[in-house]
Amino acid sequence: MSSHLVIGSAGLIGEHLMKTGISQGIDVVGVDFTNKKQNEFIDIRQNENVVTLLYKLMPEVIYLTAAIPNVDYCEINPEETYHTNVEGVCNVVKAANKIGAKLIFFSSDYIFDGKAGPYGEDDPPNPINEYGRQKLIAEQYIALHSNNYLIIRTTGVYGYEYHGKNFIYRLVKTLQNKQSMKVPIDQMGTPTYAPNLAKAVMELALKEIVGVYHIVGPDRINRYDFACEAARIFKLDNKLIQSTETSALKQPAMRPLLAGMKTDKAKSLLSILLMGCKEGLGLMAANFSLK
């Protein structure tokens, strides 16, 4: 019997949930869409696949990190991404109810419009892009239909990642190659160090609580300043980072600008401290060579 199951274990958050669980002696199993091994493959869009796998593994806690998180891709391909980001979530909720598992779902500050952040859990959502709309619909379905759930909203997650897709990973590789990178100066957020997020989520998962919790880093900073701080800590040339307005990037999806989230609710329950940018970036730089 597997105690904890990470769906989406090859992604940034999933990878660190796996590492955290293993380091804490938790019986944790990871499954992912990219892994074709029979016991480790899952396609959450396929209800039969989800039900079969969950009945086989019978986890007590399910972390649902699997998603299509590319905001612009979601904007261009709303129907395709809805199958994963909404219908896939519904499939996992129904199967989790059947086996009596607790569901931990990962959402985003993109459910807010970014006009008046940072946001608390009870602030009214008003997504301005397709990804945010899909996350909000999934949240609403879970709140209505899940028997035992936590919705974890987070944002700006960074850290070592096998696939190297998160913002800081891409920034460091770009600067190491002596290439310039345009970064918006008008997007405010609360960057979150992935290993710290994973530890906080696992601590909450073991408590007898349900509902919505924000888990993000304590620093509210614009994306350009965050990039410059990363360049300083990684000892790279921050002159290669070019500040720009979000509108100048002409991205398909609108971005919430005055975003980020408040964490008072989660902090009242957590024993571990949520980690600021300097500490998180310092640990990332110290522990991993990105060359």
N, C-alpha and C positions, 0 to 999 in steps of 0.2 A: 504494500500500500504506500503510495506516494503522498506525503503530507502537503507539500506546496507545489503548484504547477505554474510555470511562467510561460504564457502564450506570447510568442514574439521574442524568444530568447536570444536571437541573433542581432537584435537592435540595441541601441545605446542603453536605454533604461533596462531592458530585459537582460542584457549582458551583466550589468552591475547588480541586478537583483539576484542573478545566479551566483555571482561571486560572494555577495553578502550572505546569502543563505548557506552556502557551503562553509564559509568562514565561521558562521555561528552554529554549525552542526545541525542545521535544519535539513530534513530530507526533502530536497528540491529537485524537480525535473523540469527541463526546458524543451519546448516544442516550437517549431517555426515553419513558416511557409517555404523557406529556402532549403530546408533539410529534407532530403528525399528518403531518409531511412524510415522504415515503417513505423517504428515506435516514437519517432521524433518529428514527424511531418504533420502539419495541420493546415487546413484551408478553412478559415472560419466562415467563408461564404457557403460552404457545403455543410448543411445541417447534419446529414448522416455521418460525415467524417467527424464532426465535433462530438456528437452523441456517443459514437463508438469509442473514440479515444478517451473521453471523460469517464465513461463506464469502465473502461479497461484500467485507467490509472487511479480513479476514485480519490482525487485530491480533496483535502479539507479547505484549502485556500487556493484561489485562482487569481493570478495577476494578469490582467488583459492589457498588454502593451502593444499588441499587434495593431497596425493601422497603416494607412497611406498618409504620411504626415506632410508630404510636399504640398505646400499651400497653393502654389501656382498650378501644379498638376491637377489638384482638386478643382480649381476654378475652371480649367479648360476641359476637364473630364468629369463632370459632376455625377453622371449616371454610373460610370465605371467605379468611381471611388465610393459612392454611396453603398454599393454592394458590400464593400469591406467595412467601411467606417460606421455604417448604421446597421445594415442587415446582418453582417457578421457578428456584431455585438449582440443583437437580438438572439441569434443562435446560441451564443455562449451563455447568455442570461437564462434561457429556457433549460439548457442542459445542466447548468450549475444548480438551478432550483431542483431538478430531478434527483441529483445525487446529494443534495444538502450542503453544497460547498459555498463558502464565502467568496464573493467576487470583489476584486479590487480593480477598478477601471481608471485609466489615465486619460484625463482631459486637459484643457488648455485655457489660458487667458484670452484666446481668440474667440471665446464665446461672448466677450465684451467688445464694445465699439471703440474703446481707447480714447474716449473724450474726457474722462474724469477718473483715471486710475491714480493710485493703486486700488484694487478692488477687494472687498471682503466677500465671504461666501454668500451673503444674502443680498448683495447688490444685483439689480435686475440685468439679465443678459440681453445683449442686442448685437449679435454677430453681423459683421460687415463683409464677410467673405464665405465661400462655400465650405471651406474646412471648418470654420467656426460654427456654421449652421449644422453641419453633420455631427460635430461633437456635442452640440446642444441637444439635438434630437436623440442621440444615443444616451446622454445623461437623463433626459426626461423619461425615456423608455425604462432605464434601469430603476429610477426612483419609483416608477409606477408598478413594475413587474418583478423586480428582484426581491427575494425573501431575506437576503443578508448581503449588504454591499457597502463598499466605500468608494466614493468618487474622489480621486486625487487630481486636483488641478495643479499643473506645474507649467513652467515656461523657461525658455532659453537654456535648456539642459546642455551641459558641455562635459567633456571628460574623454579619457581614452576610449576608443571605439574601434573594434576590429575592422569595420568597413570604412572608417574615417570620414563620416559624412557630416558631423556636427560643425557648427560655425567656427569654433576655435581651432578644431583640427584642420579645417580647410584654410583658415587664416594663416596658421603657422606654416603649413606646407607652401602656401603661396609666397609668404615673405622669405622663407628659406630658399626659394627658387629665384629670389630677387625680383619678383613680379609685384606690380601694384594691385591694390584691391580697393574698390569703392565701398564705403560703409556709411549707412545713414546716420545722421547726427540727430534726427528728430524722432527716433523711435526709443521711447523709454520702456525699460523692462526690469525684471528682477532675475538675473542669471542664477542658474541652479547647478551645483556640482553633482554629477551623476552618482558617485559613490555615497555621498551624503544623503541625497534623495532616497536612494535604495535602503539605507539603514533606517531613515525616518519612516518610510512607508512600511517596512517590515515590523517596526516597533508598533505602529498603529494597527497593523493587520492582526496582531496578537491580542489586541484589546477588544472587549465586548462592546464595540461602538458601531454605529452605522451613520451614513450621511455623507456630506461633502466637506472636504478639507483642502485647504491650499497649502502646498509645500513647495517653497521657493527659497532662494537665498535672500538674506536681509538687505542687500544693497540694491537700491533703485538707481539705475545708471543708463545713459543713452548708449546705443550700440557702438558708436564711434569711440567714445571714451573707454568702453569695455575692451574694444579691440586694441586701443593704444596701451591699456594696462597689461593686456596679454603679451603684446610685443615687448614691453619693458621686462616683464617677468621671464619671458623666453629668450631675452637678450637678442631681439631682432630689431630691424630698422623700422621704427614707426612712421618715418617719412614716406614709406611706401603705401601707407594707409591714407586714402583720400576721402575726406568728409563730403557727404552729399545729402541732398534732401531725398526723402523716399519717393516723392513724385517724379524726380529726375531719373529714377531707375526704370520707370515705365513697366512695372511688373503687372502681370494679368490680375492678380488678386490685391485688393486693398489691404493695408496693414493697420491695425489699431496702433495709434501713436503714443498716447499717454496711457500706457498699459502697466503691467506688473500687478502683483497681488499682495495682500496682507496675510500674515500667518499667525495672528494672535490665537485663533481657535486651536490650531495644531500645536502651537508652542505650549499651551496650557496642559497638554497631555504628554508631550515628549520629554524624555530625559536627555536626549542628545541635542546639541546645539546645531542650528542651521548655519551653514558655512558661507561667509562672505567671499567676494571675488578674489581678493588678494590671497587668502588662504587656499581657496579651491584651485586657482590658477597655479599657485606655488606648488601644491601637491601634484598637480598634473604635470608640471614642468620637471619636478624632481624625480618622479617615478617612471616616466616614459620617454624614450627617445623616439622622436618623430622623423628622424632623418632616414 
